[in-house]
Amino acid sequence: MLDNLREDADLESGYDDDIPDFLDELDEEDEAKTKTDSTDFLAPVKKMSAVQRFIIAALLFMLVCLVGSMALLVTGKFAI
C-alpha cells in the first residue's frame, strides 16, 4: 500500500492544472479593476494641499482625544 507512495506522487494526478483562457482574462480584468478601485477613495485627499491635510489630521487627533476623555469620564477612570 505505501510501497508505491513516492511513485504515485510523481505521477500526474489526472487533473488539468492549467487555468482555462476565459478565467485568465477575468483575472486580468479584476486585477486591473482592483488596482484602480483600491485608491479611488483617496482621490479627494490627494488633491488637498499640505495645509489642508494637516488641518484634517489635527481635527482627527482632537476628536480621538475628546472621545477618549469622554470614555474615561463615563467609566469613572478619570475624574475632574
C-alpha positions, 0 to 999 in steps of 0.5 A: 500500500505505501510501497508505491507512495513516492511513485504515485506522487510523481505521477500526474494526478489526472487533473488539468492544472492549467487555468482555462483562457476565459478565467485568465482574462477575468483575472486580468480584468479584476486585477486591473479593476482592483488596482484602480478601485483600491485608491479611488477613495483617496482621490479627494485627499490627494488633491488637498494641499499640505495645509489642508491635510494637516488641518484634517489630521489635527481635527482627527487627533482632537476628536480621538482625544475628546472621545477618549476623555469622554470614555474615561469620564463615563467609566469613572477612570478619570475624574475632574 
